[in-house]
Amino acid sequence: MTPNNSVLFRRRVGALRTVFGLTEEGTPKMALAILVGEAHGDTPENQKNVAMNVHVFDQHKPIDASLVVVTSTEFRIFTAKGHPEEEFLTALSNETSSGLLPVEYTALDSAEVRPAQFQSLFQSIQGFFLVQKELEIQQGKIAEAFRGYLSLHHSSTVQEAGPRCTQALAVKDDQAVEAMRKAASFASIIMKSYVLPTLEEIMLQDEEDAPYRASAFAADIERTIAQPKHIRGLENIKSEVYGIALAPVRIHMGGGKMQLLSEESVLPRDKQIKPQALSLCYAVRYRGYASYIGRTVLYNCDKSQKDAYESLVGLMGHFTGLLVPGAVISACWAKAREWYAGRHAELAQFLNASGGFGLGLEMLSSASWLSEKNKRTLQPGMAFAVRLALEDVSAASSAEPFSILLADTFLVQPPGNESTQILTSMAPFELDEVSRKVSKHESEAEAGDGEVAPAVGLRVHTRSSERANKGANLQLEMNRKAMQAELIAKKRASGRQTTRGNVLAGELDHTEMSRLARGEMSLNFPQMANDGDLKAFYARHLAAQTPGVHAYYNIILDTDREILLLPNLAADGSLSVVHICTVKNVEIKSEQEDRSATARAPSLMFRIQFHGATESNAAYLTNPGATFIKELAFRIVFKLDANTSGNQSQVIVQNMQNLIRHIKLTQAAIANRESTRQANADIQEQTGLVFARALDTTRVLRDVRCYPNPRMTASGRSASSRQGTVGTVEVHTNGVRFVQKDTEPLVVLFSNIATAIFQPADNDQRIVFHLHLKHNILVGKKKTKDLQFYLDVTDESEGVGTRRRDTSWEDEYAEEEMERQRTARLNSEFLHFAKGFEAASGNAVEAPIRKFHFFGTHDKGMVKFKGSECTLFSLTEAPQFVQRMHDVEIAVFERVTALKTNFDITFVRTDFTFTAINNIEYKYLDKIKDWLNEASTKYYETGVNLVWRTILKEVKADEAWDPWGPEGWDAILRDTDSERESEADAESDSSFVMSSSASSASDGGSAYVSDETTSSSEESAYSDSGASDSDDDEEGLDWDELEEKAAKEDRKRTKRAGGSDDEGAQRRPRRR
């Protein structure tokens, strides 16, 4: 062992001399004696002499069989010769120098150690400070000789040193605080990674298994603390510097008093651990410094027990908030009890008498209890075990008495460091983390509040438990079907039908045809009395050679007004006005091409095809009873002069081709205008924001990022996160504003917000406040219905390229604890902002349910989906997914087969659009069903993927269709259900299993069933309602046609590349 830091040693010795008054101005003739006897199996724990010895020498264990004497002028150490620490003590004494306290080490001969020898050494000392109650328990020759010396020469000059020792050890220096942090981290890891998972496995054991008793569990915990290297993350720990304190581990079940010092808390020894309220606590040491932790785990407990635990969590937060420097301990505990009695009067009588005890090198000192009798003033560096307990509670709603415990290690910190006060906060303490409802037959589904416990997955179930599990699952499925039947009965009773409002016409509102049918289009003609004026109007334009007016053989094209003027069939030669948007196609054919031609003279056919009475015609949907012209044909006859007919035909063809070209250009301009109108059709301008006069802290969120990013680069792309995308979110009277430097503020009105979601960083690295809008808005140059303000809780400095330092596990867990506290602080800020938003807007802010999540794909990669009470969402990965169940007509589980592989889920909305989530693991099926039942959403199951574009096209075309009637969703999806059931029966009766795609192909299949049930679903073929149908064009092509098509595509790519493949291969980029 090498000598410790001499500066720390002398500073601590100097502090001891000040506390005991061993100075020239105090009691120079007195001395402090620290006597530590030889170690043996019966040596009592928690001795003040041991604590003082460790404190002075800063070792992880005391120097046994030693005597330390401190006076105003010297520091003397006595051991027997051949002591294991002789080398260390010799080196320490050699470090003395002028101006510093000299250290003298004396190794006594064991045969000569007797009281007379001490008399010669301590002639100038007139009295001793020592811990008298520990004097008789010290063993060894030095201890016996020193006791004899005191009885002979200082029987009346010995003063009790206990209170002053507690005072000297109460305030920890930086090295002591660091040691306590490591002890607390170790205690938290043991609780989080071993105690709670093991206890959960014990609770789930089968009845056939041997009973697991409290004493055995306590012994296992002690062995794990002594040898923790099998715990993940502690493989390289130096176990010799850690150890158990206050052995044995205390375990308490049921009611009664929880004894802190008595081993009776783990009795009776033969009591089996069963699902109930179980409390356990233990203390561990690092280099002598102790940390204390205690938890109550609630298994199958009622509401009164959970409420009692939550009341202690609230008391813990309030009481630790009172323990600040300068406060008096007695006043703090009195205020805490008064606060608790005011909020939980029925439980106040069961609260323990004290709030905890002092921690450090010594524990359970009477001078350091957190009680109303302790009048000490708190100072920075003091450490306590805050131990709150409700003992033997007899609640009216609880069948039996129970006890609840919550204990943590607390460090008094200077103002501004409140977030690092509770050193053991890394261990689970929230109600949903320690409360479990377990069943022997449904352990995997319910044990971990949505998280599968790792220990449970390793268990081997017996056949009897499997049969019971199957029966329980059947009962749950029957309950789900009953809830679905009740749900559909309510929908049928309400007579609800989907409100279409002519859905197809609504989809085509952006077209020029729709505007023309509604009379919204103006041609800007001057006042004209009759058709002759129209002819004269265009005659003047043709004479003036107006650029937008073209005339070809009595056919006039006005590109400015986008109309065609055609010769009428009437005898008066009047004109018919046709808008270009009604034209579907135009073409010319010569007499030889037109086989239907009967004229003998050479002629040219000019045909105009119009949009007919089809669903793609908005005019037809608006006026279904109107008459529509399908086609008009004009024959242009050539002169029968043989010398000029050839040239004349070429001129006519060229002119008509020019006319067609102008018509096509006009159609292209209309199409571009329609696409622009469609893109901007549902964009709502966010104007009219009313600013609030004052913004409190709950209505402002600073230093957050926005997605999509309002700041755009010159190329139109969002600036990266390192280009100043941080801004401030403000909640005003009627909307939200995001303010960013050098960027136009982004405004969203409350009237345009459909759903607000707050997602804390719970096992995620991002905190999100998400707004799902009713109408699209423009953010920069991006149209979006989803806007989120977020913050990544991980430090940006810890990127992929950051070089990792070689640190110990204690440093890693200290960093993890700091990160957890930072996450908690940021979660709290976002939560307060969400409450401020809720109060200002009047709209409830939704939050994810912790017990519900699953993984699937809705775009490209696998993402995590969460759900609130009525909204399903995935917010941390782009593109975000938000689906309100209020907008969903039905949910359909696809590819649900007896093989229990991955499945898909499709949500059909009330506006006859759909969205899908693919590749969901089968284990989440029941969980999603239960959530849909809670959200009052009807669901179906099929064994195949459905072609939803075909289904919805037929459904929305039939205005008389009732979704809950005889021909509703049940009728559409009944066939696929029966196919799945028959397939499941076939699989259960045969060892040969046919794939769903093969079976549907052999049976002919349904018009609604996809031919790519298994393969396409894995590639998200049905995840997007706007997916292309181009694959259908290749049906029926033989190999020659496919090869020819591939060759053409190769030639096109080569042409676009600017040369042949060989030339492209030879080109290389020039080196700059």
VOTOR-919824 format. One record per residue (C-alpha): y negated, x negated, z. Coordinates in pm, whole numbers, plus 50000, padded with zeros to 5 digits. Layout:
% residues N
yy	xx	zz
Y	X	Z
...
This chain:
% residues 1072
yy	xx	zz
50000	50000	50000
49664	49858	49900
49346	49893	50102
49134	50198	50030
48770	50205	49945
48604	50017	50229
48274	50200	50173
48443	50539	50225
48626	50402	50531
48311	50273	50700
48115	50589	50613
48376	50808	50778
48398	50583	51086
48019	50590	51112
48023	50971	51100
48282	50978	51380
48067	50753	51601
47772	50988	51545
47971	51301	51634
48111	51146	51954
47783	50972	52049
47933	50622	52034
47595	50458	51983
47354	50251	52189
47146	50563	52249
47450	50776	52338
47753	50671	52541
47808	50304	52455
48071	50255	52727
48291	50540	52599
48560	50509	52328
48745	50744	52094
49122	50704	52106
49337	50833	51818
49702	50809	51921
49982	50887	51675
50339	50848	51799
50653	50767	51612
50759	51029	51356
51078	51225	51422
51231	51556	51320
51075	51750	51609
50719	51625	51560
50485	51928	51573
50271	52008	51272
49895	52037	51255
49800	51772	51512
49439	51672	51546
49536	51308	51604
49728	51307	51276
49434	51471	51094
49190	51213	51233
49421	50925	51137
49455	51050	50778
49081	51116	50759
48987	50763	50867
49235	50570	50653
49235	50817	50359
49614	50800	50320
49845	51081	50209
50032	51049	50540
49934	50914	50887
50005	50563	51011
50274	50641	51269
50319	50456	51598
49959	50342	51606
49657	50352	51833
49301	50349	51700
49012	50284	51940
48655	50330	51820
48360	50210	52028
47993	50162	51961
48051	49802	51857
48404	49774	51718
48701	49945	51549
49042	49833	51682
49391	49917	51551
49713	49857	51746
50070	49872	51617
50394	49698	51699
50486	49386	51508
50676	49449	51187
50503	49783	51126
50544	49910	50764
50165	49926	50726
50098	49582	50875
50000	49433	50540
49758	49718	50465
49594	49697	50810
49564	49319	50789
49389	49344	50453
49158	49612	50591
49056	49395	50886
48984	49101	50657
48718	49304	50473
48474	49284	50764
48142	49117	50702
47814	49065	50882
47602	49373	50938
47901	49610	50917
48132	49755	51179
48399	49490	51242
48763	49597	51213
49019	49421	51434
49391	49469	51386
49636	49369	51660
50012	49364	51613
50171	49384	51959
50509	49244	52046
50739	49538	52120
50884	49364	52422
50539	49302	52574
50385	49646	52513
50299	49778	52862
49998	49931	53043
49877	49597	53181
49829	49464	52829
49590	49749	52747
49403	49685	53071
49313	49337	52954
49207	49466	52614
48986	49754	52735
48804	49602	53033
48458	49699	52902
48551	50064	52832
48460	50311	53108
48613	50629	52956
48795	50779	52657
48759	51074	52423
49105	51196	52325
49300	51513	52248
49460	51563	52586
49704	51842	52494
49862	51617	52234
49891	51316	52460
50230	51404	52609
50401	51486	52278
50347	51138	52132
50657	50918	52138
50717	50545	52108
50645	50232	52314
50276	50218	52228
50230	50585	52321
50414	50538	52654
50218	50224	52741
49883	50387	52658
49967	50696	52869
50055	50469	53159
49730	50278	53118
49526	50601	53122
49701	50737	53431
49635	50416	53621
49276	50342	53520
49118	50650	53358
49268	50953	53524
48918	51099	53580
48723	50949	53288
48906	51114	52998
48713	51379	52802
48859	51635	52561
48799	51535	52198
48942	51846	52027
48617	52040	51956
48438	51728	51834
48734	51639	51612
48709	51985	51453
48337	51931	51405
48394	51593	51242
48658	51731	51005
48481	52060	50923
48243	51932	50654
48431	51766	50366
48290	51482	50163
48341	51457	49786
48680	51287	49813
48806	51550	50057
48679	51835	49839
48858	51689	49538
49180	51665	49738
49146	52029	49844
49094	52136	49484
49416	51964	49382
49604	52122	49671
49466	52465	49574
49559	52415	49207
49911	52318	49309
49944	52624	49533
49817	52850	49254
50059	52708	48997
50353	52756	49232
50249	53118	49287
50180	53191	48921
50462	53001	48751
50745	53027	49004
50700	53275	49288
50591	53584	49093
50831	53542	48795
51123	53472	49030
51034	53768	49248
51024	53992	48942
51371	53879	48842
51496	53948	49193
51354	54300	49181
51540	54369	48856
51882	54253	48969
52175	54488	48918
52343	54657	49209
52661	54460	49137
52477	54132	49200
52482	53966	49540
52181	54069	49753
51894	53822	49758
51747	53789	50104
51400	53700	50229
51510	53384	50407
51684	53254	50093
51373	53321	49884
51153	53141	50140
51386	52840	50132
51377	52837	49751
50997	52832	49755
50995	52541	49999
51239	52346	49783
51024	52412	49477
50714	52283	49659
50904	51971	49760
51052	51915	49411
50827	52096	49159
50913	51894	48848
51116	52179	48695
50800	52392	48678
50633	52386	48340
50325	52165	48352
50436	51980	48667
50701	51760	48507
50508	51438	48574
50368	51525	48914
50383	51272	49199
50564	51494	49445
50539	51246	49734
50168	51324	49784
50236	51701	49805
50419	51893	50073
50463	52220	50255
50238	52310	50547
50303	52579	50811
50673	52594	50725
50856	52821	50678
50710	53036	50400
50613	53373	50546
50762	53682	50379
50687	54031	50505
50826	54366	50386
50741	54714	50504
50513	54789	50797
50443	54611	51123
50225	54316	51214
50222	54007	50992
50255	53710	51228
50084	53401	51093
50249	53140	51319
50577	53301	51414
50891	53267	51207
50967	53630	51290
50774	53727	50978
51074	53632	50766
51320	53811	50994
51559	53986	50998
51736	53716	50805
51982	53956	50645
51718	54189	50499
51755	54225	50124
51455	54205	49890
51412	54539	49713
51129	54698	49510
50855	54773	49763
50534	54620	49897
50621	54256	49967
50373	54008	50113
50419	53632	50117
50199	53338	50205
50229	52963	50231
50019	52649	50263
50058	52320	50077
49907	51979	50134
49777	51711	49903
49721	51376	50076
49709	51569	50404
49452	51832	50294
49588	52186	50312
49534	52486	50087
49644	52838	50178
49737	53132	49953
49883	53476	50014
49962	53775	49792
50115	54119	49817
50321	54228	49519
50356	54605	49475
50684	54715	49322
50732	55089	49267
50454	55161	49515
50252	55481	49541
49882	55532	49488
49789	55489	49855
49935	55136	49860
49759	55044	49537
49430	55182	49667
49472	54978	49984
49527	54661	49782
49222	54729	49565
49015	54781	49879
49112	54431	49996
49016	54287	49657
48672	54445	49699
48644	54317	50055
48737	53967	49941
48453	53964	49691
48201	54102	49942
48302	53878	50234
48309	53555	50034
47966	53646	49899
47834	53643	50257
47975	53295	50336
47674	53092	50225
47514	52781	50379
47301	52870	50680
47486	53192	50763
47654	53243	51101
48028	53308	51085
48026	53591	51340
47748	53777	51158
47925	53742	50823
48251	53890	50952
48069	54171	51134
47883	54266	50816
48204	54254	50614
48385	54486	50857
48090	54724	50857
48084	54726	50475
48456	54796	50462
48439	55074	50720
48163	55244	50524
48373	55258	50208
48727	55283	50342
48699	55450	50679
49062	55560	50678
49181	55198	50641
48929	55016	50861
49139	55062	51177
49427	54866	51017
49214	54563	50917
49304	54236	51090
49080	54111	51370
48970	53789	51196
48891	53705	50837
49072	53370	50825
49065	53018	50961
48944	52669	50879
49126	52450	50630
49145	52084	50554
49329	51812	50740
49376	52051	51031
49453	52422	51027
49433	52714	51271
49186	52545	51503
49036	52793	51750
48690	52657	51674
48717	52739	51303
48836	53101	51294
48637	53349	51086
48582	53598	51367
48302	53765	51557
48344	53509	51840
48263	53205	51626
47889	53133	51634
47900	52826	51413
47663	52794	51119
47812	52741	50776
47743	52418	50590
47824	52307	50234
48165	52144	50227
48333	52366	50483
48665	52513	50373
48843	52823	50500
49152	53028	50435
49004	53374	50385
49297	53591	50499
49253	53968	50476
49533	54197	50587
49595	54565	50646
49877	54581	50899
50117	54870	50964
49919	55122	50759
50039	55480	50809
49893	55671	50514
49954	56044	50477
50064	56004	50115
50304	55717	50189
50657	55783	50312
50678	55469	50528
50426	55234	50693
50325	54933	50489
50121	54613	50515
49898	54446	50255
49786	54081	50241
49537	53892	50027
49450	53530	50108
49272	53251	49921
49126	52907	49982
48747	52923	49998
48493	52640	49982
48134	52684	50099
47917	52561	49814
47546	52497	49778
47345	52774	49605
47415	52786	49231
47784	52691	49252
47919	53030	49360
48161	53045	49065
48370	52756	49206
48404	52884	49564
48752	53041	49555
48978	52746	49479
49302	52947	49438
49161	53210	49202
49389	53081	48924
49677	53272	49083
49705	53640	48981
49525	53876	49216
49411	54179	49012
49601	54504	49075
49751	54523	48727
49877	54165	48770
50061	54223	49098
50160	54587	49057
50485	54667	48878
50694	54974	48817
51044	54849	48759
51364	55023	48664
51706	54865	48644
51757	55023	48304
51408	54977	48157
51312	54638	48291
51210	54486	47961
50989	54777	47865
50800	54818	48192
50832	54502	48395
50524	54321	48275
50264	54582	48189
50324	54529	47822
50422	54164	47856
50792	54074	47858
50872	53865	48164
51031	53537	48062
51284	53540	48344
51411	53887	48258
51503	53795	47904
51765	53550	48035
51955	53811	48236
52306	53924	48138
52348	54302	48161
52680	54462	48246
52841	54739	48039
52752	54997	48299
52386	54901	48284
52393	54914	47902
52534	55266	47909
52268	55373	48156
52003	55205	47945
52119	55396	47635
52107	55724	47824
51759	55651	47956
51635	55566	47605
51782	55891	47468
51601	56085	47738
51273	55911	47655
51318	55988	47285
51384	56353	47366
51063	56361	47569
50872	56213	47275
51011	56473	47036
50919	56750	47278
50560	56622	47292
50548	56607	46912
50679	56963	46884
50416	57080	47129
50148	56896	46934
50239	57050	46598
50264	57395	46759
49905	57360	46878
49790	57259	46530
49965	57556	46371
49832	57795	46633
49476	57676	46573
49516	57749	46202
49360	57415	46119
49351	57312	45755
49211	57004	45598
48853	57066	45486
48833	56931	45138
48500	57052	45003
48644	56962	44663
48751	56609	44754
48786	56493	44395
48440	56612	44306
48309	56429	44610
48474	56111	44492
48296	56149	44154
47952	56235	44289
47822	55897	44181
47899	55958	43808
47647	56061	43547
47877	56349	43450
47848	56491	43800
47469	56461	43797
47458	56628	43454
47677	56915	43575
47454	56969	43878
47139	56968	43664
46997	56658	43828
46943	56468	43504
46613	56487	43316
46580	56374	42951
46199	56357	42966
46143	56553	42643
45791	56680	42567
45727	57053	42552
45895	57194	42241
45887	57551	42114
46201	57536	41901
46461	57310	41745
46226	57229	41459
45996	57056	41702
46293	56840	41815
46354	56736	41454
45988	56658	41406
45984	56464	41733
46260	56231	41616
46125	56215	41263
45808	56059	41402
46013	55810	41608
46223	55716	41309
45911	55671	41093
45761	55449	41362
46093	55260	41392
46114	55309	41767
46365	55046	41898
46571	55291	42105
46621	55549	41824
46889	55503	41558
46980	55744	41278
47293	55725	41070
47369	56004	40821
47219	56294	41020
47353	56152	41350
47074	56035	41579
47131	55809	41880
46858	55784	42147
46958	55493	42370
46660	55541	42603
46762	55900	42685
47131	55816	42634
47194	56113	42405
47346	56186	42067
47192	56446	41835
47461	56590	41609
47420	56827	41317
47499	57180	41425
47756	57397	41249
47496	57671	41207
47343	57731	40866
46990	57660	40985
47066	57291	41025
46970	57276	41393
47073	56985	41616
47316	56974	41911
47227	56740	42199
47522	56552	42358
47487	56312	42648
47668	55982	42607
47838	56025	42949
48040	56314	42808
48179	56094	42531
48519	55947	42598
48577	55755	42273
48435	55718	41919
48609	55584	41610
48591	55574	41230
48878	55608	40983
48888	55586	40606
49069	55842	40393
49370	55612	40364
49396	55575	40743
49349	55946	40805
49671	56106	40694
49534	56453	40772
49258	56421	40516
49282	56678	40230
48966	56595	40035
49020	56425	39704
48681	56246	39702
48662	55914	39895
48545	55981	40251
48507	55833	40601
48597	56020	40921
48372	55976	41227
48544	56117	41535
48396	56177	41880
48638	56247	42167
48495	56410	42481
48609	56423	42840
48824	56732	42864
48931	56969	43138
49095	56706	43356
49067	56601	43721
48872	56291	43625
48596	56510	43481
48344	56595	43751
48195	56870	43533
48535	57040	43515
48580	57019	43891
48234	57169	43939
48281	57441	43672
48657	57493	43626
48601	57817	43427
48384	57655	43159
48498	57577	42803
48512	57210	42706
48509	57062	42354
48787	56814	42308
48684	56648	41981
48428	56660	41696
48495	56505	41353
48239	56435	41081
48343	56354	40724
48113	56131	40521
48188	56170	40146
48118	55885	39904
47967	55938	39560
48220	55950	39275
48040	55680	39077
48302	55413	39010
48041	55140	38970
47876	55191	39308
48136	55357	39530
48279	55029	39658
47945	54885	39771
47841	55218	39912
48159	55247	40124
48099	54902	40271
47744	54993	40364
47855	55322	40523
48128	55152	40723
47887	54886	40843
47631	55146	40948
47887	55353	41135
48015	55043	41308
47659	54970	41421
47638	55325	41556
47963	55280	41749
47840	54948	41882
47519	55107	42015
47719	55392	42170
47953	55143	42342
47657	54945	42478
47505	55265	42615
47836	55359	42775
47855	55014	42934
47505	55055	43075
47602	55394	43219
47920	55246	43370
47723	54964	43535
47475	55212	43676
47757	55430	43808
47931	55136	43977
47603	55031	44139
47540	55386	44254
47894	55409	44388
47855	55080	44576
47532	55199	44735
47633	55564	44770
47724	55546	45140
47477	55275	45244
47242	55421	45502
46907	55262	45565
46857	55190	45933
46491	55274	45980
46297	55439	46258
46398	55222	46553
46209	55321	46870
46146	55016	47085
46203	55035	47460
45909	54942	47679
46118	54717	47905
46463	54567	47863
46660	54490	48177
46951	54247	48191
47207	54518	48107
47038	54588	47773
47008	54229	47647
47289	53997	47542
47176	53645	47462
47329	53354	47272
47593	53554	47086
47709	53545	46726
47713	53827	46475
47974	53909	46211
47897	53962	45929
47625	53703	45956
47279	53833	45859
47177	53484	45749
47282	53411	45393
47273	53082	45205
47130	53044	44856
47476	53103	44707
47501	53438	44883
47757	53322	45139
47719	53350	45514
47594	53042	45689
47847	52862	45904
47848	52898	46280
47675	52560	46316
47375	52663	46106
47200	52867	46370
47385	53198	46375
47328	53250	46748
47095	53535	46836
47010	53805	47088
47127	54167	47094
46885	54424	47232
46952	54789	47318
46646	55005	47253
46575	55377	47281
46767	55493	46974
46946	55187	46841
47054	54826	46865
46871	54526	46723
47007	54176	46660
46732	53914	46652
46792	53574	46497
46554	53290	46426
46406	53286	46075
46601	53598	45977
46507	53962	45935
46620	54157	46245
46936	54364	46200
46906	54724	46321
47180	54982	46382
47083	55330	46499
47291	55516	46755
47328	55807	46512
47525	55581	46274
47768	55449	46537
48110	55614	46537
48282	55395	46795
48176	55110	47026
48450	54881	47155
48432	54614	47424
48721	54365	47416
48714	54103	47693
48875	53762	47658
49206	53865	47815
49456	53605	47692
49227	53567	47391
48963	53310	47308
48693	53553	47198
48486	53821	47372
48385	54098	47134
48145	54392	47139
48229	54581	46820
48046	54865	46646
48239	55081	46400
47985	55276	46191
47988	55616	46023
47810	55490	45710
47791	55148	45551
47494	54923	45609
47381	54606	45437
47410	54291	45647
47250	54020	45440
47412	54095	45106
47736	54237	45244
47816	54607	45271
48009	54683	45587
48111	54956	45828
48203	54713	46104
47963	54497	46298
48051	54283	46596
47877	54057	46841
48109	53794	46982
48135	53471	47172
48415	53215	47176
48493	53117	47533
48641	52777	47448
48406	52483	47430
48315	52396	47072
48351	52030	47164
48724	52083	47207
48791	52112	46838
49091	51998	46639
48945	51657	46580
48847	51600	46941
49024	51305	47090
49230	51403	47391
49184	51201	47706
49474	51083	47917
49429	51296	48226
49650	51396	48515
49782	51747	48558
49535	51801	48842
49243	51732	48607
49392	51957	48342
49430	52245	48583
49083	52181	48721
48948	52212	48367
49157	52524	48318
49012	52671	48635
48657	52595	48519
48738	52756	48183
48879	53062	48358
48567	53095	48570
48346	53059	48262
48551	53326	48088
48517	53557	48387
48140	53506	48390
48106	53579	48018
48333	53882	48047
48109	54010	48324
47796	53963	48109
47949	54151	47817
48072	54425	48052
47724	54479	48196
47585	54493	47844
47848	54751	47746
47747	54965	48044
47382	54934	47945
47466	55034	47589
47666	55331	47717
47382	55450	47934
47123	55416	47658
47324	55567	47372
47517	55834	47560
47834	55727	47379
48136	55604	47573
48233	55242	47509
48605	55204	47453
48812	54918	47591
49168	54804	47511
49459	54923	47719
49621	54616	47872
49972	54756	47852
49952	54826	47479
49953	54576	47195
50170	54474	46902
50165	54233	46609
50155	54320	46240
49977	54253	45909
49708	54466	45752
49560	54206	45519
49733	53869	45482
49823	53710	45812
49992	53834	46127
49735	53957	46381
49737	54123	46721
49658	54494	46736
49530	54663	47049
49445	55019	47131
49210	55219	47348
49273	55581	47434
49212	55703	47080
49137	55400	46860
49361	55129	46715
49194	54799	46631
49224	54428	46562
48891	54253	46612
48944	53879	46649
49051	53801	46292
48867	53883	45970
48882	54133	45815
48863	54351	46122
49071	54666	46147
48946	54978	46323
49116	55317	46290
48999	55616	46493
49278	55864	46563
49024	56147	46528
49015	56066	46157
49395	56048	46119
49599	56344	45995
49943	56191	46047
50107	55855	46113
50428	55769	45928
50672	55500	46041
50836	55355	45729
51149	55142	45690
51284	55265	46025
51659	55215	45986
51960	55162	46206
51939	54790	46129
51636	54770	46362
51444	54525	46147
51070	54519	46095
50897	54844	46007
50561	54960	45868
50322	55231	45979
50088	55425	45749
49793	55628	45873
49695	55918	45647
49337	56018	45710
49187	56364	45689
48996	56268	45371
49329	56191	45194
49294	55815	45205
49538	55592	45388
49577	55252	45546
49888	55067	45657
50008	54802	45900
50318	54616	45788
50591	54392	45930
50587	54521	46287
50876	54410	46506
51119	54686	46597
51073	54631	46971
50721	54781	46947
50838	55110	46792
50874	55311	47112
50554	55168	47254
50355	55279	46949
50516	55625	46960
50410	55669	47320
50057	55561	47240
50035	55805	46946
50152	56085	47175
49876	55997	47420
49629	56003	47130
49757	56347	47017
49863	56217	46675
50156	56363	46485
50399	56103	46352
50701	56100	46123
50978	55849	46053
51127	55750	45719
51378	55490	45614
51186	55393	45300
50836	55314	45182
50650	55605	45024
50419	55599	44722
50118	55743	44899
49890	55738	44596
50118	55989	44422
50162	56205	44730
49793	56224	44817
49694	56282	44456
49907	56596	44443
49811	56712	44789
49435	56691	44748
49449	56858	44407
49590	57173	44569
49312	57340	44763
49550	57607	44896
49779	57347	45055
49814	57379	45433
49923	57054	45603
50095	57246	45885
50233	57532	45677
50580	57575	45523
50489	57341	45235
50297	57098	45453
50382	56753	45583
50715	56866	45726
50831	56977	45383
50712	56658	45213
50865	56422	45466
51178	56622	45546
51377	56473	45256
51306	56117	45358
51404	56196	45718
51735	56342	45605
51798	56041	45383
51738	55809	45676
51968	56006	45904
52248	56013	45649
52203	55642	45594
52224	55579	45967
52544	55784	45987
52696	55586	45701
52604	55258	45869
52757	55366	46198
53086	55466	46028
53129	55164	45805
53105	54791	45836
52956	54773	45488
52583	54847	45487
52395	54933	45169
52027	54852	45151
51786	55143	45149
51658	55050	44806
52007	55039	44660
52107	55370	44815
51793	55543	44692
51847	55404	44345
52204	55526	44333
52105	55872	44446
51827	55904	44196
51566	55881	44471
51255	56087	44525
50935	56084	44327
50760	55978	44647
50996	55693	44738
50906	55341	44633
51164	55136	44441
51056	54827	44635
51138	54946	44985
51251	54617	45129
51099	54347	44916
50755	54488	44847
50693	54589	45203
50729	54230	45314
50448	54141	45074
50214	54417	45198
50241	54608	44871
50122	54930	45032
49872	54793	45276
49571	54871	45059
49497	55214	44912
49315	55048	44625
49603	54827	44512
49647	54780	44140
49908	54967	43940
49922	54707	43665
50287	54631	43740
50382	54972	43606
50260	54872	43258
50548	54626	43218
50819	54886	43258
51040	54915	42947
50949	54576	42797
51239	54372	42664
51272	53993	42694
51106	53917	42358
50804	54128	42444
50776	53970	42787
50794	53619	42640
50532	53706	42382
50306	53845	42651
50349	53531	42861
50270	53311	42560
49949	53506	42495
49842	53461	42857
49911	53088	42833
49698	53062	42519
49416	53252	42689
49421	53017	42988
49425	52716	42757
49130	52853	42562
48930	52916	42878
49007	52562	42992
48851	52429	42669
49154	52254	42516
49529	52219	42507
49745	52158	42812
49797	51798	42704
49426	51741	42670
49366	51898	43007
49630	51677	43160
49467	51365	43016
49123	51449	43150
49043	51300	43488
48731	51338	43698
48500	51043	43680
48470	50835	43992
48116	50844	44124
